[in-house]
């Protein structure tokens, strides 16, 4: 019984140590697209609170309310990106148009 308890405690301790590191590697930025590099499949986003960040787009990047990578243009505002750190770069997990103009599935009466 003591062996099982020790194993359970060790497992929980290992999970507690690794979980914050995984979530700390994911960040969210929101702002205006400064530039798009089609050849490198990357773009730069200016976040008013955090500055400008360069984001790499990969095949698994999800796009919402933006027509994929082709829909990104310099000057496009209200772009929200969730990124993770991989190989020293910020890689886009999801890119979407923030805001939405207040029409969130409701009915205009």
MDAnalysis code that builds the backbone (N, CA, C; Angstrom):
import MDAnalysis as mda
import numpy as np

u = mda.Universe.empty(327, n_residues=109, atom_resindex=np.repeat(np.arange(109), 3), trajectory=True)
u.add_TopologyAttr("name", ["N", "CA", "C"] * 109)
u.add_TopologyAttr("resid", np.arange(1, 110))
u.add_TopologyAttr("resname", ["UNK", "UNK", "UNK", "UNK", "UNK", "UNK", "UNK", "UNK", "UNK", "UNK", "UNK", "UNK", "UNK", "UNK", "UNK", "UNK", "UNK", "UNK", "UNK", "UNK", "UNK", "UNK", "UNK", "UNK", "UNK", "UNK", "UNK", "UNK", "UNK", "UNK", "UNK", "UNK", "UNK", "UNK", "UNK", "UNK", "UNK", "UNK", "UNK", "UNK", "UNK", "UNK", "UNK", "UNK", "UNK", "UNK", "UNK", "UNK", "UNK", "UNK", "UNK", "UNK", "UNK", "UNK", "UNK", "UNK", "UNK", "UNK", "UNK", "UNK", "UNK", "UNK", "UNK", "UNK", "UNK", "UNK", "UNK", "UNK", "UNK", "UNK", "UNK", "UNK", "UNK", "UNK", "UNK", "UNK", "UNK", "UNK", "UNK", "UNK", "UNK", "UNK", "UNK", "UNK", "UNK", "UNK", "UNK", "UNK", "UNK", "UNK", "UNK", "UNK", "UNK", "UNK", "UNK", "UNK", "UNK", "UNK", "UNK", "UNK", "UNK", "UNK", "UNK", "UNK", "UNK", "UNK", "UNK", "UNK", "UNK"])
u.atoms.positions = np.array([
    [0.814, -1.195, 0.000],
    [0.000, 0.000, 0.000],
    [0.864, 1.267, 0.000],
    [1.955, 1.235, 0.770],
    [2.829, 2.399, 0.811],
    [3.475, 2.658, -0.545],
    [3.805, 1.581, -1.282],
    [4.415, 1.732, -2.590],
    [3.464, 2.420, -3.563],
    [2.196, 2.041, -3.515],
    [1.190, 2.655, -4.378],
    [1.022, 4.125, -4.031],
    [0.995, 4.453, -2.760],
    [0.859, 5.842, -2.326],
    [2.052, 6.667, -2.792],
    [3.265, 6.125, -2.651],
    [4.464, 6.839, -3.086],
    [4.442, 7.063, -4.595],
    [4.018, 6.035, -5.351],
    [3.925, 6.189, -6.799],
    [2.894, 7.238, -7.182],
    [1.771, 7.251, -6.507],
    [0.725, 8.230, -6.797],
    [1.214, 9.642, -6.506],
    [1.886, 9.824, -5.395],
    [2.408, 11.135, -5.023],
    [3.463, 11.581, -6.032],
    [4.346, 10.662, -6.448],
    [5.388, 10.993, -7.428],
    [4.769, 11.394, -8.760],
    [3.744, 10.657, -9.171],
    [3.079, 10.964, -10.434],
    [2.408, 12.324, -10.385],
    [1.696, 12.611, -9.308],
    [1.031, 13.908, -9.165],
    [2.047, 15.044, -9.119],
    [3.155, 14.840, -8.444],
    [4.195, 15.867, -8.378],
    [4.778, 16.130, -9.763],
    [4.994, 15.072, -10.530],
    [5.530, 15.246, -11.889],
    [4.542, 16.004, -12.767],
    [3.260, 15.698, -12.646],
    [2.248, 16.415, -13.417],
    [2.190, 17.882, -13.021],
    [2.286, 18.166, -11.750],
    [2.235, 19.552, -11.277],
    [3.414, 20.354, -11.797],
    [4.559, 19.712, -11.955],
    [5.747, 20.414, -12.439],
    [5.657, 20.659, -13.940],
    [5.163, 19.683, -14.718],
    [5.152, 19.834, -16.166],
    [3.969, 20.637, -16.681],
    [2.837, 20.636, -16.009],
    [1.648, 21.342, -16.510],
    [1.861, 22.848, -16.657],
    [2.402, 23.552, -15.651],
    [2.608, 24.992, -15.824],
    [3.572, 25.322, -16.959],
    [4.585, 24.503, -17.167],
    [5.539, 24.766, -18.240],
    [4.859, 24.697, -19.598],
    [3.952, 23.746, -19.770],
    [3.259, 23.612, -21.049],
    [2.348, 24.800, -21.298],
    [1.616, 25.250, -20.286],
    [0.703, 26.367, -20.485],
    [1.451, 27.691, -20.615],
    [2.615, 27.787, -19.992],
    [3.402, 29.013, -20.083],
    [3.963, 29.208, -21.490],
    [4.089, 28.119, -22.240],
    [4.646, 28.212, -23.583],
    [3.629, 28.711, -24.597],
    [2.361, 28.819, -24.213],
    [1.315, 29.303, -25.109],
    [0.953, 30.724, -24.720],
    [0.866, 31.607, -25.716],
    [0.515, 33.010, -25.463],
    [-0.523, 33.477, -26.467],
    [-1.126, 34.603, -26.159],
    [-2.128, 35.167, -27.058],
    [-1.792, 36.636, -27.316],
    [-1.870, 37.022, -28.586],
    [-1.628, 38.393, -28.996],
    [-2.832, 38.873, -29.787],
    [-3.062, 40.187, -29.746],
    [-4.157, 40.777, -30.517],
    [-3.712, 42.135, -31.019],
    [-3.988, 42.409, -32.293],
    [-3.591, 43.704, -32.818],
    [-3.744, 43.803, -34.311],
    [-2.820, 44.548, -34.923],
    [-2.849, 44.847, -36.351],
    [-1.693, 44.150, -37.052],
    [-1.974, 43.558, -38.207],
    [-0.935, 42.918, -39.001],
    [-0.051, 44.013, -39.587],
    [1.244, 43.936, -39.317],
    [2.206, 44.929, -39.798],
    [2.720, 44.539, -41.182],
    [3.049, 43.259, -41.350],
    [3.556, 42.781, -42.638],
    [3.301, 41.290, -42.767],
    [3.320, 40.814, -44.018],
    [3.123, 39.395, -44.305],
    [4.243, 38.949, -45.239],
    [4.905, 37.863, -44.897],
    [5.955, 37.294, -45.732],
    [5.413, 35.988, -46.309],
    [4.906, 36.057, -47.535],
    [4.279, 34.890, -48.172],
    [5.273, 33.745, -48.363],
    [6.511, 34.062, -48.735],
    [7.517, 33.030, -48.975],
    [7.878, 32.250, -47.727],
    [7.913, 32.933, -46.589],
    [8.292, 32.323, -45.319],
    [7.067, 31.847, -44.525],
    [5.871, 32.129, -45.047],
    [4.602, 31.818, -44.368],
    [4.606, 32.347, -42.924],
    [4.926, 33.633, -42.814],
    [4.938, 34.276, -41.505],
    [4.330, 35.669, -41.628],
    [3.979, 36.236, -40.484],
    [3.497, 37.608, -40.458],
    [3.920, 38.248, -39.148],
    [3.929, 39.572, -39.145],
    [4.245, 40.329, -37.938],
    [2.981, 41.009, -37.460],
    [2.727, 40.915, -36.166],
    [1.524, 41.483, -35.565],
    [1.936, 42.481, -34.493],
    [1.348, 43.665, -34.536],
    [1.626, 44.709, -33.537],
    [0.553, 44.673, -32.472],
    [0.926, 44.232, -31.274],
    [0.035, 44.201, -30.111],
    [0.338, 45.453, -29.297],
    [-0.673, 46.259, -29.013],
    [-0.440, 47.544, -28.330],
    [0.141, 47.372, -26.933],
    [-0.084, 46.230, -26.292],
    [0.430, 46.008, -24.941],
    [1.775, 45.289, -24.921],
    [2.023, 44.442, -25.921],
    [3.221, 43.603, -25.897],
    [4.229, 43.905, -26.988],
    [3.916, 44.788, -27.903],
    [4.845, 45.098, -28.981],
    [4.595, 44.240, -30.209],
    [5.576, 44.195, -31.095],
    [5.440, 43.468, -32.353],
    [6.040, 42.076, -32.222],
    [5.305, 41.088, -32.727],
    [5.739, 39.697, -32.666],
    [5.692, 39.096, -34.068],
    [6.682, 38.269, -34.382],
    [6.712, 37.559, -35.662],
    [6.129, 36.177, -35.441],
    [5.164, 35.794, -36.285],
    [4.433, 34.538, -36.106],
    [4.579, 33.673, -37.356],
    [4.933, 32.432, -37.146],
    [5.063, 31.453, -38.230],
    [3.740, 30.701, -38.383],
    [3.261, 30.557, -39.613],
    [2.037, 29.803, -39.896],
    [2.435, 28.433, -40.426],
    [1.817, 27.376, -39.888],
    [2.116, 26.007, -40.310],
    [0.834, 25.342, -40.796],
    [0.959, 24.141, -41.311],
    [-0.195, 23.424, -41.876],
    [-1.301, 23.199, -40.851],
    [-0.950, 23.044, -39.581],
    [-1.958, 22.768, -38.550],
    [-2.603, 24.035, -37.977],
    [-2.165, 25.225, -38.396],
    [-2.743, 26.477, -37.902],
    [-4.217, 26.558, -38.288],
    [-5.083, 26.846, -37.302],
    [-6.527, 27.003, -37.554],
    [-6.830, 28.475, -37.794],
    [-7.675, 28.740, -38.775],
    [-8.121, 30.102, -39.062],
    [-9.620, 30.186, -38.839],
    [-10.061, 31.258, -38.172],
    [-11.478, 31.502, -37.937],
    [-11.804, 32.932, -38.344],
    [-12.827, 33.091, -39.167],
    [-13.279, 34.396, -39.654],
    [-12.199, 35.146, -40.430],
    [-11.199, 34.387, -40.927],
    [-10.174, 34.898, -41.837],
    [-9.986, 33.808, -42.883],
    [-9.866, 34.205, -44.142],
    [-9.766, 33.241, -45.244],
    [-8.363, 32.646, -45.334],
    [-7.921, 31.980, -44.289],
    [-6.616, 31.341, -44.278],
    [-5.468, 32.333, -44.324],
    [-4.282, 31.808, -44.598],
    [-3.094, 32.662, -44.655],
    [-3.235, 33.727, -45.741],
    [-3.903, 33.373, -46.834],
    [-4.117, 34.332, -47.935],
    [-4.968, 35.516, -47.493],
    [-5.760, 35.356, -46.437],
    [-6.611, 36.430, -45.937],
    [-5.895, 37.442, -45.060],
    [-4.646, 37.178, -44.726],
    [-3.877, 38.130, -43.912],
    [-3.258, 39.184, -44.813],
    [-3.455, 40.426, -44.462],
    [-2.911, 41.564, -45.211],
    [-2.370, 42.596, -44.225],
    [-1.314, 43.286, -44.613],
    [-0.783, 44.367, -43.792],
    [-1.885, 45.398, -43.583],
    [-2.031, 45.845, -42.355],
    [-3.053, 46.828, -42.019],
    [-4.340, 46.216, -41.475],
    [-4.493, 44.924, -41.594],
    [-5.709, 44.276, -41.077],
    [-5.713, 44.360, -39.560],
    [-6.797, 44.911, -39.028],
    [-6.920, 45.128, -37.586],
    [-7.711, 44.019, -36.924],
    [-7.687, 44.028, -35.611],
    [-8.461, 43.093, -34.793],
    [-8.154, 41.640, -35.118],
    [-6.880, 41.323, -35.246],
    [-6.456, 39.950, -35.476],
    [-5.945, 39.401, -34.151],
    [-6.457, 38.233, -33.787],
    [-6.074, 37.578, -32.544],
    [-5.349, 36.289, -32.910],
    [-4.201, 36.056, -32.281],
    [-3.423, 34.857, -32.585],
    [-3.001, 34.179, -31.285],
    [-3.182, 32.871, -31.247],
    [-2.681, 32.054, -30.151],
    [-1.447, 31.355, -30.681],
    [-0.332, 31.509, -29.971],
    [0.945, 30.976, -30.437],
    [1.555, 30.065, -29.387],
    [2.454, 29.212, -29.856],
    [3.260, 28.392, -28.949],
    [4.704, 28.486, -29.405],
    [5.610, 28.282, -28.494],
    [7.036, 28.370, -28.783],
    [7.515, 27.023, -29.319],
    [8.129, 27.020, -30.495],
    [8.686, 25.801, -31.082],
    [9.941, 26.158, -31.859],
    [11.039, 25.508, -31.540],
    [12.322, 25.743, -32.224],
    [12.713, 27.213, -32.228],
    [12.446, 27.898, -31.134],
    [12.837, 29.300, -31.012],
    [11.935, 30.280, -31.740],
    [10.804, 29.806, -32.300],
    [9.884, 30.682, -33.034],
    [8.510, 30.629, -32.391],
    [7.727, 31.660, -32.628],
    [6.321, 31.644, -32.236],
    [5.528, 31.055, -33.400],
    [4.898, 29.933, -33.177],
    [4.131, 29.232, -34.204],
    [2.651, 29.415, -33.906],
    [1.883, 29.802, -34.918],
    [0.452, 30.059, -34.734],
    [-0.311, 28.755, -34.563],
    [-1.050, 28.668, -33.467],
    [-1.973, 27.563, -33.238],
    [-3.310, 27.934, -33.874],
    [-3.744, 29.185, -33.629],
    [-5.013, 29.678, -34.174],
    [-4.889, 31.160, -34.492],
    [-5.502, 31.565, -35.606],
    [-5.547, 32.965, -36.020],
    [-7.007, 33.278, -36.294],
    [-7.506, 34.355, -35.704],
    [-8.909, 34.701, -35.936],
    [-9.130, 36.196, -35.901],
    [-10.221, 36.593, -36.464],
    [-10.649, 37.992, -36.428],
    [-11.351, 38.193, -35.108],
    [-10.875, 39.104, -34.273],
    [-11.521, 39.359, -32.991],
    [-12.631, 40.378, -33.182],
    [-13.438, 40.518, -32.185],
    [-14.564, 41.458, -32.289],
    [-15.780, 40.741, -32.787],
    [-16.178, 40.981, -33.997],
    [-17.337, 40.316, -34.547],
    [-18.519, 41.244, -34.687],
    [-18.378, 42.497, -34.283],
    [-19.434, 43.482, -34.509],
    [-20.685, 43.304, -33.683],
    [-20.646, 42.434, -32.675],
    [-21.796, 42.295, -31.784],
    [-22.873, 41.359, -32.294],
    [-22.685, 40.697, -33.403],
    [-23.667, 39.758, -33.929],
    [-23.198, 38.349, -33.619],
    [-23.562, 37.852, -32.461],
    [-23.099, 36.546, -32.015],
    [-24.244, 35.544, -32.011],
    [-24.926, 35.403, -33.123],
    [-25.975, 34.410, -33.235],
    [-27.332, 34.885, -32.752],
    [-27.426, 36.133, -32.310],
    [-28.708, 36.658, -31.821],
    [-29.604, 37.072, -32.973],
    [-30.853, 37.380, -32.654],
    [-31.820, 37.795, -33.682],
    [-32.060, 39.281, -33.577],
    [-32.156, 39.959, -34.707],
    [-32.492, 41.381, -34.738],
    [-34.000, 41.512, -34.754],
    [-34.570, 41.971, -33.656],
    [-36.041, 42.124, -33.581],
    [-36.470, 43.518, -33.881],
])
